[in-house]
């Protein structure tokens, strides 16, 4: 499996549909067509953040948007020393095969390369497998950074790299 930034010849519509499929497969995920369109519009984020894909056997099986710091509306936290990742989806048929772990590992490595001390993310209650993965990888709940988006709770986590 290869984790890399999206390439010019990658099909952004397919990649966006993969993210949408991952979200709609979640039990209890709120039904929000506007949000699904938004997370599926991968090409709209290319100039504002880094879209990262996982490729296995020549096909994209995962996607996330890596946010290296402030400067775009994708940066959700008031923490200029943190990176983040958002709009994270793994093809439902590839879930459980290590794609998510490899992609989060890429984010940790990139954060370290940038010299940033932490990663901050939000996840949702419906994303139980993702929360389990984050906790296994060393992310810690930071409830003081939880958000409420029109009744949807954004559950905050941080990963400290131990850099000062």
Secondary structure as GFF3:
##gff-version 3
##sequence-region A 1 164
A	DSSP	beta_strand	2	5	.	.	.	ID=ss1
A	DSSP	alpha_helix	12	24	.	.	.	ID=ss2
A	DSSP	alpha_helix	33	40	.	.	.	ID=ss3
A	DSSP	three_ten_helix	42	45	.	.	.	ID=ss4
A	DSSP	beta_strand	50	56	.	.	.	ID=ss5
A	DSSP	beta_strand	59	67	.	.	.	ID=ss6
A	DSSP	beta_strand	82	90	.	.	.	ID=ss7
A	DSSP	three_ten_helix	92	94	.	.	.	ID=ss8
A	DSSP	alpha_helix	99	113	.	.	.	ID=ss9
A	DSSP	beta_strand	118	123	.	.	.	ID=ss10
A	DSSP	alpha_helix	128	136	.	.	.	ID=ss11
A	DSSP	beta_strand	140	141	.	.	.	ID=ss12
A	DSSP	three_ten_helix	143	145	.	.	.	ID=ss13
A	DSSP	beta_strand	147	149	.	.	.	ID=ss14
A	DSSP	beta_strand	152	160	.	.	.	ID=ss15
###
